[in-house]
Every structure is written in C-alpha cells, then in structure tokens.
Amino acid sequence: MSFIISSVPCTILARSSTRYALRVPLLFRPLTSRGFHAKVKILQKKKFHEPSKPIRAEAVSTPPSRNSGKSLLLVASLAIVTTIASFLYQKDEPQEFIEEEIKMSQTPEFTTEQVKVIFVLGGPGAGKGTQCAKLVADHDFVHLSAGDLLRAEQAREGSEVGALIKHYITEGLIVPQEITIQLLNTAIKENYSKGRQNFLIDGFPRKMDQAITFEEIVVPSRFVLFFDCPESVMLERLLERGKTSGRDDDNAESIKKRFKTFEETSMPVVEYFAKQDKVVKIVCDKSVNEVYAEVETAIEKRL
C-alpha cells in the first residue's frame, strides 16, 4: 500500500492479514492534530484486512468538509498508517512513540477551565458504565462512552467507516484513534455549545497515542478513574450481559481478546497517568453502592 502525503511518499508492505512491514521516511501525526484536511483518492480498492497488491492514494489540501461521514472516511484512510505504527510502539512512553514524528505546535481546542474531562478506565465488564450513569444522575456530568459512539457510527446508515469499526470491535482490537477522537471531539463541542462543561469519557484512552493526541488537540484531562476488577468477575458479568446485549463483542472469544488487549495496551496508559499523580484507583469487586461511595469521594477531592 503506497501513499503520497503532502508530497512525502510512504509505503506499507503487507506480509499477511495481521503482520506488516512498514517503510516510511517519517512518521506523521493524524490530520486532526495538524489542523488541515486532505482529500484521498483511492485508485485501486482492496479489503482493508486483506491487502495483496499495492494501492496508491494521493492526498491534497482542501477546505474542511461539513460532512461527518466523509471526514470519517478520510481519517480512516490515513488511520491505517498510524495504526500499524502504533502496533509497533504501543507500549512505549509517549516521547518514544512520537520522537520521529513531525513536530508541530498544537493548542488544545478547550482549556481545563472551559471543559473538565475525567477519563474512566477499567477492563471490559469492570462496571464503568454503571458508575458513570450514577454520576450523571447525581452530579450533572455528560457521559461519553467511546464504545457507544463507535457502535452508533458503525450502525449509522451510510457510514463510510462502519465496516472498519465492526472489524476492529469484533476482533477485540482498538479502533484507530483518528476515528475515535473525532467522534469524541464532536460530542464535546455539541454539549459545550449547550452549556455543559463536565465530561466523563468512558473506555478512553485505550492506548498511549490516544491519550497524548486527545490532550494535545482537545483538552487535558483532570484525572483518571481506574476501576480495578478481577478478570473472573468481569468475564462472568460480560457473559451474562451477552445474553441480551446483542453486541458483537459480548462472546467468550471476543472477551478473551479484549482482556488481552486491555492488559497490553491500556495498562501502560494507566501507569503513565499514575506517574503524574492523576489516577484514582477504585477496587470494584464490591457492591455497586460501595464502589460509588468511593467514586463520589474522589470526585469531590479532585474536580
């Protein structure tokens, strides 16, 4: 797969459906963090998970489009490059991941006074959604679930990236950050325009690059609520939920993949924020109300 990005040629050589050799002269940031948009013209199409022949694409600067579907298609087309790069670097510290990227200054869209964001992290089935719902009812938070936003986009009629999102979710993989961050940023803007300022972002960031990019281009987080739950408890909860949820990933095979993905890619994010004293750890194998009492105490102290 070959790209020409702002006159810089980049090549991806596919070795199999899951492993790639990446050859680029210089890694680059997602378009959303560079403040410009690009138009991608696909000259030869192949299934995104079965590349067999070179695909060429050209990117040229154009004014931002108001069509969210086209914007998501754009970032999805370019996401594959940064996604493959992140597979190679996903456990590294942020400075190691971006050291070869083009350095460009970027001012976050919001200040921490305008918008207060709490990241809510924890393994699948840890109870993040349940606790967020209680905080919304009692403390006027806006609850944004990265997973719900992605599933809504996947189900949206005419979505240009629905099939791509479904593939990542079903395989227990992390959807490229360009798609997720754009959905979150749009939701925050819409709520902020209505006077809402306090946000719980549930299930995000799940990788180091997501954490860094979001704080650079949207807003720095206030702190992280980390729900720590035994895997056996989470598995039991998810299998029970799967009986009625209708979700593609609520099955034993996908759940195991999700556990592995969380441990390998999301725990380094928790550790990174812990070094900044921005993590509140909540042990959540207790009753819902016991966990919530600890959550409320953390909110009162930190927000």
Disulfide bonds with the S-S distance in Angstrom:
none
